Amino acid sequence: HKRILDDSGYSHIGITVDNFEEAEEALKSKGVILNIKRKTSIGWTIGYFNDPDGNVLEIIYRPENEEI
């Protein structure tokens, strides 16, 4: 089954990466395609995908790996 972001409980797990393009390519090499990819208004690049169990995962790139 596929989880969606508005299911009850946790919505997703976010993972910070040092290089978005490299992380995306590594995922693609394993057959993973991002469902959503966008740049935020504060300059972060984010991408969402589902793991084999349908959990939503997010990769996050923050310029200079700024703290949240």
C-alpha positions in Angstrom: 0.0 0.0 0.0 1.1 3.6 -0.5 1.0 6.0 2.4 0.0 9.6 1.7 1.1 12.7 3.6 -2.2 13.2 5.3 -2.6 9.7 6.8 -2.8 9.8 10.7 0.3 9.1 12.7 3.7 10.1 11.5 3.7 11.4 7.9 7.3 10.8 6.8 10.9 10.5 7.7 13.3 13.2 6.5 17.0 12.6 5.8 19.4 15.5 5.3 21.9 15.1 2.5 25.1 17.0 1.6 24.4 16.9 -2.2 20.9 16.6 -3.5 21.9 15.6 -7.0 24.2 12.8 -5.9 21.5 11.5 -3.5 18.9 11.5 -6.2 21.2 9.7 -8.6 22.1 7.1 -6.0 18.3 6.5 -5.5 17.7 6.4 -9.2 20.5 3.7 -9.6 18.4 1.6 -7.2 15.2 2.1 -9.2 13.8 4.8 -6.8 12.0 7.8 -8.5 11.1 10.9 -6.5 7.4 11.5 -6.4 7.9 15.2 -5.6 11.0 17.4 -6.1 11.0 21.1 -5.5 13.1 24.0 -4.2 11.6 25.8 -1.2 11.3 29.6 -0.7 14.2 29.5 1.7 16.5 27.7 -0.8 16.3 24.1 0.4 15.8 21.3 -2.2 13.5 18.5 -1.1 12.3 15.3 -2.6 9.8 12.7 -1.5 9.7 9.0 -2.4 8.1 5.8 -1.1 10.0 2.8 0.3 9.0 -0.7 -0.6 6.5 -0.8 2.3 4.9 2.5 1.2 6.4 4.7 3.9 7.1 8.3 2.7 10.7 9.3 2.9 12.2 12.7 2.2 15.7 13.9 1.2 16.5 17.4 2.2 19.4 19.6 1.0 20.0 22.8 2.9 22.7 25.1 1.5 25.8 24.8 3.7 23.8 22.2 5.7 22.2 25.0 7.8 20.6 24.0 11.1 16.8 23.8 11.2 
